Amino acid sequence: MKKIMKSNLKVTVALFTLALMFVMSGCGKKTYATVEEWYTADPKTAAIVNSSLGSSMDGGSVSMEIKENTITCRIEMDEAMFGLDADMDAIYKETLDAAFSQDEESIKSYIDEMASETGVDASKITVTYAVYNPGESDPGYSISFTK
């Protein structure tokens, strides 16, 4: 669980970096159909965000994917956490819900900044945290935030 909290900090830093890129790049002068369109319009943005995430964390890896207007912060553990015991799954879910929800106001603030700078309606932007067992394509846990 401690490993996930460290990755949560990395993801928060990456989202903050992404929001700052709007201000520094002057992208707010143009509107985009999607956040993904904005993100892919400048390869330097992706490089900066990816470098702020780093290639790995202690106990797994963190990456960010942007599809349409959904920003997914993917946390892949290097050891299976989910699906081993139903009681532990419930405890993990409750603990992770509480931990990620602590950042809800900051995340909604990032959504507002992205909406303002891209021209995409804030209600269409979603930030999702997804935690995966190693090598699995379906998350063992996920939580999404919208405006």
N, C-alpha and C positions, 0 to 999 in steps of 0.2 A: 504494500500500500504506500509505503514511503517513497518507493521508486516512481509511482504514478504521480505523487504530489510534486516531485522534482520535475517530472515531464510537464505537469500542468504549468509550472512556472516558465518553462521553456516555451510552451505554446502561447502563454500570455505575452511573453516578450516578443514572440514572432508576430502576434496580432497587433501589438503596439507598434512594432516596426512597420507592419503593413499600413497601419493608419498614418504613421508619420510620413510614409512614402507619398501619400496623397499631397501632403503639405509641401514637401521638399520638391516634388516633381512638377508641381503646377498642373497636375492632371485634371484638377477641378474645372478648368476652362473648357473641357470637352465632356460631353455626356456619352455614356456607353450603354449598350443594351443589357449587359450583364457585368457582374464583378469579374467573371472569368475573362471577358473581353478586355477589361482594364488591365488585369493582371498579366495577360499574355501580350499586351501592346508594348510593354517595355521589359525585355529580358533581364535588365539590371535589377528590377524589382524582385523577380523570382530568386535571383542569386542572393540578394541581400536577405530576404526572408529565410531561404534555406540555410544560409550561413548562420543566422541567428538561432535556428533550431539545432544545428549541429547534426552530425551524421548518426550519432547514437547517444543513448543515455545508459546509466548504470542499470542493467537488468532488462534492456530492450532498446527500441528505437522510436523516434518521433518524426513524423513527416506531415506535410500539409498538402491537401488536394483541393483545388477549386474547380467546381463544375457548375456552370450556369451562375446561380446566385447562392450556392451552398459552399461554405468553407468548412472542410472536414479536417480536424486535427486528429491524425491517426497515431495511436500509441500501440505499438506491438511489443508485447512482453517476450522475454526470451525463455520463460517457463510458463506452462499452462496454469492459469488462474481460475478459469471458469469451466463449468460443466463437470467438475470432479465430485462436488458435494452440494446438494440443493440448499442446505442450511448456510454454507459458506457463501454461495452465490448471492443469497438474500442479504447477508451481512456486507459483502462487497458492494452490492448495489446501493444499499442504504448509506454506506460510508462514502462512496463515490458521488452519489447524488448530493450529499451535504457538502463535500469538498468542492465540486464544480459549481454548485449553486452559489457559493461564496463569491464567485467572480461574475455573477449574473449582471450586476450593474455596469461593471467595466466592459463586459462583452456587448451589452446593449449600447453603450457609449461608442464602441468601435463600429457597430452596425450603423448608428447615426452618422458617424464620420464618413464611412464608406458610401452611404446613401447620398450625403451632401456632395461629396467629391466626384461620384460617378454618375449621378443623375438617376440611379436605380432606386425605386421606392423602397424605403426601409422595411416595409412589411413583407417584401419579397426576398430579403436577405436572411439566410440561416447560418448559424455557426454551430457545428456539431463536433463533439468530442466522442471518439470511438476507441475502445480498448479491445485489443485482439489477443487471443492465444497465438503462439508462434505458428506461422504458416496457414492460418485460417482466413477464409475470405469473409466470414460473417463475424461481426463483433460480439464479444461476450457481454459487452456493456456499451451503451451509447446514451448521450443526452444532447438535446438540441435547444438552441436559444434563438428566438425571433423577437421582433418588436410587436 
